Amino acid sequence: MKKKKEFDVFIKGEDIDLVVLTSEIVEQTNWYNWFNDEENTKHMQQHYFPNSREKQLKYFRDEIEGNNKKIQLGIVKQSNNLFCGVISLSNINYLNRNCEIGLIIGEAEARKLKYFIEAVKLISKHAFDTLNLNRIYSGTISKEIDELFCRVLGFEHEGVLRQAVFKNGAYHDIYQHALLKENQKTL
């Protein structure tokens, strides 16, 4: 895709960088197609309708550019400069000092736990230390992902929304978890 020097790095990590998203990234990567992959989206509220490059570009223009209630960044694997995922802080509420975290690692070769963990740690540190937020929350239909957030990343279970999502032919619970600034592990 692009040489590393052409990505605008917003947050530098050890194995990954979080980069500024551009329309060029939408046009030159497989980002849009990650949401057409049933396996890749099995734990997400995605894959209900087909996605296209044009729809992804519209999403970028309507939902990311100039949106002060959302920060969405690309995940780039440093070792081979692969644009492999996106991570976001959305529904940023500056009055109550909270936001929702979400991410997808769409490229199969980068679906490694270490990249997932590093991406969450990098953007959480930014949320707490730069944006002065107090609470980051999320939810998932996967009990395993919920446990990962809680055991490895220091989030705490907050509750279950029973049968809240229809996915893969069945209704699923949403497991909710959150991390408070005062409870964050060293990020």
N, C-alpha and C positions, 0 to 999 in steps of 0.2 A: 504494500500500500504506500506508505510514505516513509521517508527517512525520519529517524527519531528527532532530529533537530527541527523538523517542521511541525511537530506537535507542540502546542503551547502548554507546558507543564504548569499546573496550578498548585498541586501538592506532590512533592517528591517523596517516594517511599524507598524501601530497600530493594524489593523485587518488582514492584509495580509503580507506575506514576498515575496520578489522577489528572486528566488533561481537559482543557477547555473544548467543548463540543462546537463544531462548526457545520455549516451546510455542506462543506467539502467532505467532511467525515461521513455525513449521511450518504452522500453521493458515491463515495469511493470504498465503502466497507459493507460488510454483510449484516450490519446492525438491524436493519428492518427484518431480515429473514430469521433472526433468532426467535421471533414471536410466531413464526409459522412452524416451528419445530415442536411437535407435541411432547416429546421427551424433555426438552429443555424447559418447557413451561408447565410441566405437570403439577408443580406446587404453587403456581401463580394464577391470578385471575386474568389470564391471557389465553390466546388460541381459541377464542370464540368466533372470531371473524378473521379472514385472511388479511395479512399486512403486505404492503408494497413499499418500494422506495419512495414513491410519491406521497403515500400516507405518512411515512416516517418523516419526510421533509416538512409536511404540513404540521405534524406534531412538534417538530423542532421549532418551527417558526411561531406556532400558536402557544405552545406550552413552556418552552425553555427560554428563547430569546427575550430578554427584557423582563422576565418574571422575577419579581423581588420576593416571592413567597416560595421559591423553589431554586435549589442549586442542583444541577445535574451535570455530572462529569463523566468523561470516558475513562476506562481502565485500560492502561497499556502495559503489557508485559515487557519489562526492560530487556530481557535476554535476547529477544528477537524482534522487538518493536511491534508486537502484535496488538492491534486494537481488539480487545477481547471481551469487554463488558462495559456496563454503565452503572453508576451508583448515584443516588439522589437523596437529598433532604427536601422533603416537600411539606406542604401545609405549614410552612414556617409561621409561627404565631409569635410576634415580637412582644405582645402584651403579656401573654402567659408563659413566654420563653420556652416553647416546645416545638417539636417537628417530628415528622415521620421519616424513617429511613427505609429505603428499598434498593435492591440491586439485582442485576442479572449478569452472570458470566456466560456469554453466549457461545464462545468458541470452545469446542470440545477439548482441545489440547490445553486450555487454560483452566478447566474446571477442577482446580485443585483447592483443597481446604486452605492452604497457606495464602492464596491470593484473595479468597473470600474474607478471611480474618484480617489481613493487612488492609484491604479496602475499607472495611467497617471501622477499624481502628483509626485510620487516617482521617476519614470524614467525620467521625465522632469527635476526635480531638479538635478539628476545625470548628465543629458546632459549639463545643464547650469553651474553647480558649479564644476563638476569634469572634464568633457571633454572639457569645455570652448567653447561649441557651442553657436551660436547666434540665430539660428532659427530652430524651429521644425515645420514640416508641415505634413499634412495628407489630405485625401479625402475620401468621402463616397457617396454611392448612396442614403443614408437615410437623408432626410432633418432634421428629429428629432435628429439623431446623430450629424449632423453638428451643430444644435442649442445647443446641450449639450456641445460640445467642446467650443462653443463661449460664451454662457451665464454662464456656470458653471466653466469652466477651463480657461477662459481668452483668448482663441484663437480669431482671427479676420477672418471674411470672406475674401477670396481673389479672388474668382471667381467661375465660373461654366463651366465645360466642357460639352457641350451639346451632349446628346445621345452618350456618350462615352463608355458605358458598356452595353452589352447584358446580361440580367439576368432575369429569371422567365418569359420568353417569350416576353420580351419587351426591348427596348432600354431605358437606364436611364441616366440622367445627373449625373455628379460627382460634388459634392459640395466641394470646396477646402477651407481650413482654415490653419492658421499658428499662432504660438506664438513666439514673439521675446523676447530675454532675458531681454531687457529694459522694456518690458510691462508685464512681468510675475507677477502674484499675489503672495502673500506669499505662497510658496509651502510647 
